[in-house]
Amino acid sequence: MKVAVLKGGRSLERGVSLRSGARVEDALERIGHEVVSIDAGSDLVKRLVAGQPEVAFVAMHGLGGEDGTVQELLEIMGMPFTGPGVAACARCMDKVLAKHELRDADVPTPNWFAFNETAFRELGAADALSDLEQRLGFPLVVKPSRGGSALGVKFAASWFEVPEALVSAFSYDNRVLLERFVEGRELAVSVLGDEPLPIVEAIPSDGDRYDFEARYEIGRTEFVCPAVLGEEDASAVTAAALGAYRALGCAGFSRVDLILDDEGPQVLEVNAIPGLTDTSLLPQAAEAAGLGFERLVERILELALKPAAA
Amino acid sequence: MEETPHRRRAHTRTRDLQRYAGLFAARTGVMRSSAMRDLMAITARPEVISLAGGLPDTSTFPAGTFAAQMTRIAQESTAEALQYGPTEGFAETVDCIVEVMGAEGMLPDPDDVIVTTGGQQAIDLICKTLVDPGDVVVCEAPTYPGAVPVFCSYQAETIQIDCDADGMRIDDLEAVLEDLDREGRRPKFVYSVPSFQNPAGVTMSLERRRRLVELARRRELLLVEDNPYGLLRFGGEPLPPLYQLDGGDFVIYVGTFSKILSPGIRLGWAVAPPPVMEKIVLGKQASDLCTSTLTQHFVREYFSEGRWREYIADLVEIYRDRRDTMLESLSEHFPAQATWTEPEGGLFIWATLPEYIDTGDLLAKALREDVAFVPGQAAYVDESRGRSSMRLNFSGVDGDEIREGVRRIGKAIAEQVELYGALTGEQEAVPAPKETSPAAGESGAGDVLPFRKAGEGSG
């Protein structure tokens, strides 16, 4: 089969995407598929038309590739593609929108406030921040609403640290999220089709707990898969993850990040197109389920071509 | 029909990764990849105006000259140019190096010189020769971003000494050395870029140069002087390199053809006292046997024409204009709270913003406007430092691009400053670029109840 692998693009996560894409291409070729490798740029449509692939494997992360933009284009062209559709991508990419959807679907997620930049510049939203202490409490996490990796995510121990964190987060998006910080075990559940894969736990090394970049660096975070959890916790975590996956309308594959404390699991975010690099969590989880990378890639393709088979 | 060769198996299963990870040397643990590095990777997009690189302008090098020289090499010395060469480099290359150093008043013994694969390899070889894991290395704060990974990969404990407009603070250095004395430790060397420092753009004053050299003599301490830009002076009086002041007893000198001819030829050098040089040569032998003989031939041809000083003079003219353009643009587009250095030479300006601005995040914002710079943290071993500073290069792009690039960065900063003002009620923190007046709606931030400012209060 002729498969186009879409990777790179202009997003801030271009580097990770190129690595995901290269690994997928490698696997596709070994399986025996013909690969049309496309670094998504202004000639994307031309190259898709010229290459005539039967299906597109979207290995793009961040804005442009994971937010529904590329998916919309592929829909217009009538080309089947891997991973979630336009609406699900758009919902996952916008953390504020995603949190509303989660709450509406009764999926537990930490409390939050969201602001857009105009509110601060023109509407005096800074006044409303004084409610933060009562409504959310400290510490809290400040995140750009749209953004994939740890970039722009800041921890604020007290509200003296909030303005600076807001300035950082607004560098990435004109909408930001102030979210109650939940201390607990950091877990990720990848979902393939409609099947949850084994739970991965990320254990940051000492001192890196509030360093959000640490979890993206090999060696600074240890990953355990399957995570060592009691039966009750494990099923609560899996149920919450599946609830989030469905609430956001995901299909094909995605990854749900959660935190688990005494009160149970809470969903932090859903990555519509999670990383597929050597060190990414979804491939690790698949492998723990006995699914090597090639079979994982093959399965993702199947789901794209026969969504009903899921 | 011939079968296409098989591509390497990916070796990317968890099992494979664990097998490799178990083999990694301890020093790889300090070689970090980070989200910031991924961000820097996208500064290479063609539509981005990059003030991030450290690129000299090679576009003015006459193509005809280049062609003639390469042709002459082919006609006269093909066999030799394609052959291995001595580890120390060709004597003729060393002659060129002595000539270049002579232009700054230095007179090295040719036997003390080794030709290296760029100045970068010289720094690497010096560390390889001198640094054991846990050894102390002292350098400037900020320091050359390319030196940081070298110090890290030799597992040095790096101490950075603040710079001001006159370069490294020698009083701070003395205090650090005394602290180390009390612990019974001493640095293996002090690394400095005294002239037109990368990234700060500052130049160490004559008085400090003398004090540093005197300090090195008194304490029998090695100095590593990295001087890629010394000949690129646009104004002011030339200052003697540390090597000249010291005479080469306690100074190991690092030079390069990168900024006066071409970085692509990867030709640099080190000058060190004979006992140190002996070990450096052994280290180089292990690393790559010898520096490219082809490019050494090119340098020899180039210098034989005797026009190398004129080429540098041309570059100085170009870079001076570009520096002036950048300084003008900075005063036009950067907010009042920003400060920046005014280099008398070299390639870089170092700008520092209000401390609530993280230049890593600012870079993400700037990239949306297709402009890039180097966030200050790259110049520090401790990545929590330098967060509000940035390095701006003025040699690699032309005046129009400098103006436009600085304008875009200035706009991004102005937006952050304004936002912070709105958040904290610090009305005076809203500068607005000089050519625009703040819109009425935006000035309403003054009515907002002051939000407490970072750093205030009991915490």
Interface residues (C-beta under 8 A of the other chain):
Chain A: R10 L12 E13 R14 G15 V16 R23 D26 A27 E29 R30 E117 F120 R121 E122 G124 A126 D127 L129 S130 S149 A150 L151 G152 S158 W159 F160 E161 V162 P163 E164 L166 V167 S168 A169 F170 S171 Y172 E213 Y216 E217 I218 G219 D278 T279 P283 Q284 E287 A288 G292 F293
Chain B: R7 R9 A10 T12 R13 T14 L17 A21 G29 R32 S33 S34 A35 M36 R37 D38 L39 A41 I42 R45 Y356 I357 D358 G360 D361 L362 A364 K365 L367 A412 Q416 E418 L419 Y420 A422 L423 T424 G425 G441 E442 G444 A445 D447 V448 L449 F451 R452 K453 A454 G455 E456 G457 G459
